[in-house]
Amino acid sequence: DRRERGNLNSEPGIRNPELGTYINGRVFLMYLGKVIGRVVATQKDENLISAKLLMIQPVDFDMKEYGKPMVALDNVGAGAAELVMWVGGREAGMSFGPRLVPVDAGIIGIVDDIYLDESSLR
């Protein structure tokens, strides 16, 4: 259990970027972020050639920023100021198909709308 490791607070809405978003006893391992910029790298790992790198700011379900901005590999064609779903760690590299790419964060979706039924989280 993640709470037993001492890094996950049991209070609703507490976020820990390494362990997920904790809301009323559930841990979410996909995250929300807002695209805040683009990264251009002329020299990079051969598995990243032609890949788009974006700067994202993690946000919670209330669109409040938390943590520090980060570079994420874009797999879906996200644009400036868009709300995106992203994953971190090993899952970030796995979202790019059969080749393993050296990446810590990967954008896996563009968010159109969010509906959170808070009664189902109780």
N, C-alpha and C positions, 0 to 999 in steps of 0.2 A: 504494500500500500504506500502510495506516495507521501501521505501525511506522516507516516512513521519515519520517513527519512529526514523530517524536520524542515523541509523547504516549502511546504505547502500549507498556507493558512486556511483554516476552515471557515473564515468569514465569507459571506456571499460577495461575489464580485472581486475578490482579491486576485490579482494577476501575477503570475510568475512566468516570464517569457521562456524559461527553460523547461517548465513542466506543464504548461498549458494554462487555460483560464478556468478557474474553479468557481462554479456557481451552484450553490445549494447542494453540495455533495457530488457534483458531476465535474469531470475534467474534460475540457475540450482541447484537442491537440492540433486543430487547425485554427489559424488566427486571422484577424482582420487587420488591414493596414491601408494607409493612404499613400498613393504614389506622390512623392515630393520632389523627385528629380531623376536625372539619368546619369549613368556613369559611362565614360568612354575610356576604354583601355586598348591601346594599340598592340601591346604585348600581353598575351595571356595563354593559359593552358590550351593545348590543341583541341580539347573537348569543348572549349568555350568559344571557339571561332564561330562567328556569325550569331552568337547568342546575345540577346539584349539584356543589359544590366540596368536595373532601376533602383533608386533610393526609395525606401518605404519607411513610414513612421507607423509603428504598431499602435492600434487603437482598440478600445474595448467595445462592448455592445452599445454603450452610450456615446460612442464616437469620441471619447476622451483619450488623449494621447498618454502613453506610458512607455517607459523604457527609452532607449536611444534609437535614432534612425539607423537603418542598416541597408546593405546592398543585397538585392535579391535577383536571382535569375528569372527572367520573364518567360513563361511557357505559353502564354495565352494572348499576347498582343495588347497588354494594358497600356493606357496612356496617362498623360499628366492629370493629376488630381483625382484619379479614379480610386474607388474603394475596391480593394482586392482581398482574396483569401490567399494565405500563404502557409507553408509548412516549413519546419526547420529540421536540422539534423539529417539523418540518413534518408528520411522520406523526401527531403528536398531534392536530392540527387536521383531518387528512384522515379520521380515524376517525369523524367525526360527520356523515357523509353529504355531500350536495351543497353545503351551506353551509360556508364556511370560517370557523372560529372562531379568535379570537386567544388561543391557549393554547400553553404550552411543554411541558406534560405532560398526557397523557390516559390514563385507566384503560380498558383494552380487554378485561379478562377477570378472572374470579374463579378463583383456583387451588384445586382440590379436593385434588390430590395431586401429588407430584413423584417421579419415578423417574429417576435419572441413572445410566446405565450408563457408569461412568468408563473402562471398557476400550475403548469406542467412541471416546473422545476422544483416545486415544494414537496 
